[in-house]
Amino acid sequence: IPNNVGTTVIFNNKSFDPLNCYSTVTGLFTAPVSGTYWLYSKVEFDNNAWGAGTGTYFYTVGDAGGSTMDSYTFLTSGTVYISVKGGTLVRLLAGQTAGIGIVQSRGSATNIRPAGSNTYFDIYKVGNY
């Protein structure tokens, strides 16, 4: 993830997607039908040296309009793994997309740990539009 650049997170594997609605190429979920969806994810950055006051991270869940739903700020120091997680409800029409974006400002680029128990994106349809 580049420093100070909004980046769509591309989760490289899917644990459950029977309708093939999540693209591992674009990092976007496309709603198969109109409805209310619960989006939840966790992203863990690689073990890096973080300086106090330099680690501000914005975790956003974007809907079809690209709006920010949640943001979190972490200030830390030392060589540690940093994780951000959260969720939100979004209303999507059939064909609209949603994804996860991150901006990190540690001073240089950093990697996200591979998908698995520490990095994931879950989407559930919980109601009608």
C-alpha positions as CSV (number, residue, x, y, z in Angstrom):
1,I,0.0,0.0,0.0
2,P,1.6,3.3,-1.0
3,N,2.2,6.1,1.5
4,N,-0.7,8.6,1.6
5,V,-2.5,7.2,-1.4
6,G,-6.1,5.8,-1.2
7,T,-5.9,2.2,-2.3
8,T,-8.6,-0.4,-2.9
9,V,-7.7,-3.5,-1.0
10,I,-7.8,-6.6,-3.2
11,F,-8.5,-9.7,-1.1
12,N,-6.8,-12.5,-3.0
13,N,-9.0,-15.4,-2.0
14,K,-12.7,-16.0,-1.2
15,S,-13.9,-18.3,1.5
16,F,-17.6,-18.3,0.3
17,D,-18.9,-16.6,-2.9
18,P,-21.4,-19.0,-4.6
19,L,-22.7,-16.4,-7.0
20,N,-19.1,-15.1,-7.9
21,C,-20.0,-11.5,-6.8
22,Y,-16.5,-10.5,-5.5
23,S,-13.8,-9.8,-8.0
24,T,-10.2,-10.7,-7.0
25,V,-9.1,-8.5,-9.9
26,T,-10.8,-5.2,-9.0
27,G,-11.4,-5.8,-5.2
28,L,-15.1,-4.9,-5.6
29,F,-18.3,-6.8,-4.6
30,T,-21.1,-6.4,-7.1
31,A,-24.6,-6.8,-5.6
32,P,-26.5,-9.5,-7.4
33,V,-29.8,-8.2,-6.1
34,S,-31.0,-4.9,-4.5
35,G,-30.7,-5.1,-0.7
36,T,-29.1,-4.1,2.5
37,Y,-25.7,-5.7,3.0
38,W,-23.4,-6.0,6.0
39,L,-19.8,-5.5,5.0
40,Y,-17.1,-6.4,7.5
41,S,-13.4,-6.7,7.1
42,K,-10.0,-6.9,8.8
43,V,-6.8,-5.9,7.2
44,E,-3.4,-6.5,8.8
45,F,-0.3,-4.7,7.7
46,D,3.1,-6.5,7.7
47,N,5.4,-6.3,10.7
48,N,7.1,-2.9,10.3
49,A,8.8,-0.3,12.3
50,W,6.2,2.4,13.1
51,G,7.2,5.7,14.6
52,A,5.1,7.4,17.2
53,G,2.9,10.0,15.6
54,T,3.5,8.7,12.0
55,G,1.0,5.8,11.9
56,T,-2.4,7.3,11.0
57,Y,-4.6,4.9,9.1
58,F,-8.0,5.5,7.6
59,Y,-10.1,2.4,7.1
60,T,-13.0,3.1,4.7
61,V,-15.9,1.1,3.5
62,G,-17.1,2.6,0.3
63,D,-20.6,2.1,-1.2
64,A,-21.5,2.8,-4.8
65,G,-21.2,6.5,-4.2
66,G,-17.7,6.1,-2.7
67,S,-18.6,7.6,0.6
68,T,-16.5,6.9,3.8
69,M,-18.4,4.8,6.3
70,D,-15.8,4.3,9.0
71,S,-12.4,5.6,9.9
72,Y,-9.9,4.6,12.6
73,T,-6.7,6.3,13.7
74,F,-3.8,4.5,15.3
75,L,-0.7,6.0,16.8
76,T,1.9,3.6,17.8
77,S,5.7,3.0,17.9
78,G,7.9,0.0,17.6
79,T,8.1,-3.0,15.3
80,V,4.5,-4.3,15.3
81,Y,1.7,-5.7,13.2
82,I,-1.1,-3.1,12.8
83,S,-4.7,-4.3,12.1
84,V,-7.7,-2.3,11.2
85,K,-11.2,-3.8,11.2
86,G,-14.8,-2.8,11.1
87,G,-18.1,-3.1,9.4
88,T,-21.1,-1.2,8.2
89,L,-24.5,-1.6,6.6
90,V,-24.9,-0.3,3.0
91,R,-27.9,-0.3,0.7
92,L,-27.0,-1.4,-2.8
93,L,-29.1,-1.7,-5.9
94,A,-28.5,-4.7,-8.1
95,G,-25.3,-4.1,-10.0
96,Q,-23.8,-1.5,-7.6
97,T,-20.4,-2.2,-6.1
98,A,-18.7,-1.9,-2.7
99,G,-15.1,-2.4,-1.6
100,I,-12.6,-1.6,1.1
101,G,-10.1,1.2,0.8
102,I,-7.2,2.2,3.0
103,V,-4.9,5.2,3.3
104,Q,-1.8,4.6,5.5
105,S,0.7,7.3,6.4
106,R,3.7,5.6,8.0
107,G,6.1,7.5,5.7
108,S,6.7,4.7,3.2
109,A,4.9,1.9,1.4
110,T,3.8,-1.1,3.4
111,N,2.4,-4.5,2.5
112,I,-0.8,-6.2,3.7
113,R,-0.5,-9.6,5.1
114,P,-2.0,-12.3,2.8
115,A,-5.7,-13.2,3.1
116,G,-6.5,-15.7,5.8
117,S,-7.3,-15.4,9.4
118,N,-5.7,-12.0,9.7
119,T,-7.0,-10.3,6.5
120,Y,-10.5,-10.9,5.2
121,F,-13.7,-9.3,3.7
122,D,-17.1,-10.7,4.6
123,I,-20.4,-9.6,2.9
124,Y,-23.9,-10.7,3.9
125,K,-27.3,-9.7,2.5
126,V,-29.3,-8.9,5.6
127,G,-32.4,-7.3,4.2
128,N,-34.3,-5.9,1.3
129,Y,-33.7,-2.5,-0.3
